[in-house]
């Protein structure tokens, strides 16, 4: 496994987050942010509910959802937005007893910022299959178990992220119970690298400031 210096790691994280931000920056972030608390109720969200919450006409809501690439069910209700979804993934976010899921470890760390409340996260190590648990608050990470847990990140290109953020970013960014299981995963793709949990949180804050604040 190639050793990545702290400076190089930080530069790669900043660059990849900038690519993610560019994907969402031209959306109606103020309106779409109101969708996250509705999703956190654990049910598909009708367009009419978003319109009622924001005071925006349904046509404006529809336009924002299209630009924001929201996931919809067969009835047109929102079931996913910006990587937060009602469908199970490796990253389960408990919001006051309601299950919400994240497409990747980074977006899981974004959740308490978008909801302005603490959440409990339970991630599955995709190699060792062990569980990583932590409490995420608007102020930071309050607790992590096991304590040796780490994350992975990936170097990106703006075109690939714009084309398919899931395949070119989200599918590479996970939590692991320890460096050993993470190292086997990183070794499979030269674009991947290890990061600390605090670095994932800092990256989430960078993305939040760029798109949602």
C-alpha positions as CSV (number, residue, x, y, z in Angstrom):
1,X,0.0,0.0,0.0
2,X,1.4,3.4,-1.0
3,X,2.0,5.7,2.0
4,X,0.2,9.1,1.6
5,X,1.6,12.0,3.6
6,X,-0.7,14.2,5.7
7,X,-0.2,17.1,3.3
8,X,-1.0,15.0,0.3
9,X,-4.0,13.4,2.0
10,X,-5.4,16.8,2.9
11,X,-4.9,18.1,-0.6
12,X,-6.7,15.1,-2.1
13,X,-9.6,15.4,0.3
14,X,-10.1,19.1,-0.4
15,X,-10.0,18.5,-4.1
16,X,-12.5,15.6,-4.1
17,X,-14.9,17.6,-1.9
18,X,-14.6,20.5,-4.3
19,X,-15.7,18.1,-7.1
20,X,-18.7,17.0,-5.0
21,X,-19.6,20.6,-4.2
22,X,-19.5,21.5,-7.9
23,X,-22.1,18.8,-8.6
24,X,-24.6,20.3,-6.2
25,X,-23.6,24.0,-6.1
26,X,-26.0,25.1,-8.9
27,X,-29.1,23.5,-7.2
28,X,-31.6,25.4,-5.1
29,X,-29.8,24.5,-1.8
30,X,-32.0,26.6,0.4
31,X,-35.2,24.9,-0.8
32,X,-33.7,21.4,-0.9
33,X,-32.3,21.6,2.6
34,X,-35.9,21.6,3.8
35,X,-36.3,18.1,2.4
36,X,-33.8,16.4,4.8
37,X,-36.0,16.8,8.0
38,X,-38.9,15.4,6.1
39,X,-36.8,12.4,4.9
40,X,-35.7,11.9,8.5
41,X,-39.3,11.1,9.4
42,X,-38.7,7.8,7.7
43,X,-41.3,8.0,4.9
44,X,-41.3,9.0,1.2
45,X,-41.9,12.7,0.9
46,X,-44.6,14.0,-1.5
47,X,-43.8,17.1,-3.5
48,X,-46.8,18.8,-1.9
49,X,-45.3,18.5,1.6
50,X,-42.1,20.2,0.4
51,X,-44.1,22.9,-1.2
52,X,-46.1,23.4,2.1
53,X,-42.9,23.5,4.1
54,X,-41.0,26.0,1.9
55,X,-43.9,28.1,0.6
56,X,-42.6,27.5,-3.0
57,X,-44.9,26.5,-5.8
58,X,-44.8,22.8,-6.8
59,X,-43.3,23.6,-10.1
60,X,-40.3,25.3,-8.4
61,X,-40.0,22.3,-6.1
62,X,-40.1,19.9,-9.0
63,X,-37.4,21.9,-10.8
64,X,-35.2,21.9,-7.7
65,X,-35.6,18.2,-7.3
66,X,-34.6,17.5,-10.9
67,X,-31.5,19.7,-10.6
68,X,-30.7,18.2,-7.2
69,X,-31.0,14.7,-8.8
70,X,-33.3,13.5,-6.0
71,X,-34.3,9.9,-6.0
72,X,-38.1,9.3,-6.4
73,X,-40.4,6.3,-6.0
74,X,-43.1,5.2,-8.4
75,X,-45.5,7.8,-7.0
76,X,-43.0,10.7,-7.5
77,X,-42.2,11.0,-3.8
78,X,-38.7,11.8,-2.7
79,X,-36.8,8.8,-1.2
80,X,-33.2,10.0,-1.6
81,X,-31.4,13.3,-1.8
82,X,-27.7,14.1,-1.9
83,X,-26.8,10.6,-0.7
84,X,-29.2,10.4,2.2
85,X,-31.8,7.7,1.5
86,X,-34.6,5.6,2.9
87,X,-33.1,2.5,1.3
88,X,-30.7,0.4,3.5
89,X,-27.0,0.8,2.9
90,X,-23.8,0.0,4.9
91,X,-24.3,3.3,6.8
92,X,-27.4,3.4,9.1
93,X,-28.2,6.8,10.7
94,X,-30.6,6.7,13.7
95,X,-32.5,10.0,13.9
96,X,-34.5,9.8,17.1
97,X,-35.4,6.2,16.5
98,X,-36.0,6.6,12.8
99,X,-33.6,4.9,10.3
100,X,-32.1,7.0,7.6
101,X,-29.2,5.7,5.4
102,X,-26.2,7.2,3.8
103,X,-24.6,6.3,0.5
104,X,-21.1,6.6,2.0
105,X,-19.2,7.5,5.2
106,X,-18.7,11.1,4.2
107,X,-22.4,11.9,3.7
108,X,-23.1,10.1,7.0
109,X,-21.0,12.8,8.7
110,X,-22.9,15.5,6.9
111,X,-26.3,14.3,8.4
112,X,-26.1,16.1,11.8
113,X,-25.2,19.4,10.0
114,X,-28.1,19.1,7.6
115,X,-30.6,18.1,10.4
116,X,-29.1,20.4,13.1
117,X,-29.3,17.6,15.6
118,X,-27.3,14.6,17.0
119,X,-27.6,11.2,15.3
120,X,-26.3,7.7,16.0
121,X,-24.4,6.1,13.2
122,X,-23.8,2.4,12.7
123,X,-21.6,1.5,9.7
124,X,-20.6,-2.0,8.4
125,X,-16.9,-2.6,7.7
126,X,-17.2,-3.8,4.0
127,X,-14.2,-6.2,4.5
128,X,-14.2,-7.4,8.1
129,X,-18.0,-7.0,8.3
130,X,-17.6,-5.6,11.9
131,X,-19.7,-2.7,13.1
132,X,-18.5,0.8,13.7
133,X,-20.6,2.9,15.9
134,X,-20.4,6.6,16.7
135,X,-22.5,9.6,17.8
136,X,-22.4,12.5,15.4
137,X,-23.5,15.9,16.6
138,X,-23.5,19.4,14.9
139,X,-20.4,20.1,16.9
140,X,-18.4,17.0,16.0
141,X,-17.9,13.3,16.6
142,X,-18.9,12.5,20.2
143,X,-17.8,8.9,20.4
144,X,-16.4,6.1,18.2
145,X,-16.3,2.4,18.8
146,X,-14.0,0.7,18.2
147,X,-11.5,3.4,18.9
148,X,-9.2,2.2,16.2
149,X,-11.8,2.8,13.5
150,X,-10.6,4.6,10.3
151,X,-12.1,5.6,7.0
152,X,-11.2,5.6,3.3
153,X,-11.4,8.3,0.8
154,X,-10.8,8.5,-3.0
155,X,-9.1,10.8,-5.4
156,X,-11.6,12.0,-8.0
157,X,-11.9,13.8,-11.3
158,X,-14.6,16.5,-11.8
159,X,-15.9,14.8,-14.9
160,X,-16.3,11.4,-13.3
161,X,-18.1,12.8,-10.2
162,X,-20.5,14.8,-12.4
163,X,-21.2,11.7,-14.5
164,X,-21.8,9.3,-11.6
165,X,-21.1,10.3,-8.0
166,X,-22.1,6.8,-6.7
167,X,-19.6,4.8,-8.7
168,X,-16.8,7.3,-8.7
169,X,-17.0,8.5,-5.1
170,X,-19.5,7.0,-2.8
171,X,-18.7,3.4,-3.4
172,X,-15.1,4.0,-2.3
173,X,-15.7,5.9,1.0
174,X,-16.3,3.7,4.0
175,X,-15.7,3.2,7.7
176,X,-13.5,0.3,8.9
177,X,-13.0,-1.2,12.3
178,X,-9.2,-0.9,12.0
179,X,-6.3,-0.1,9.7
180,X,-5.7,-3.7,8.7
181,X,-9.1,-4.3,7.2
182,X,-9.0,-0.9,5.5
183,X,-5.5,-1.5,4.1
184,X,-6.8,-4.5,2.1
185,X,-9.5,-2.4,0.6
186,X,-7.2,0.5,-0.2
187,X,-4.7,-1.9,-1.9
188,X,-7.4,-2.9,-4.5
189,X,-7.5,0.6,-6.1
190,X,-4.7,3.1,-6.3
191,X,-7.1,6.0,-6.0
192,X,-8.2,5.1,-2.5
193,X,-6.4,6.1,0.7
194,X,-6.8,5.9,4.4
195,X,-8.2,8.8,6.5
196,X,-8.9,9.4,10.1
197,X,-12.4,9.8,11.4
198,X,-11.7,13.4,12.2
199,X,-10.7,14.0,8.6
200,X,-14.0,12.6,7.4
201,X,-15.8,15.0,9.7
202,X,-13.7,17.9,8.5
203,X,-14.5,17.0,4.8
204,X,-18.2,16.9,5.6
205,X,-18.0,20.4,7.1
206,X,-16.2,21.6,4.0
207,X,-18.9,20.2,1.8
208,X,-21.6,21.7,4.1
209,X,-20.1,25.2,3.9
210,X,-19.7,25.0,0.1
211,X,-23.3,23.8,-0.7
212,X,-25.7,24.1,2.3
213,X,-24.7,26.9,4.7
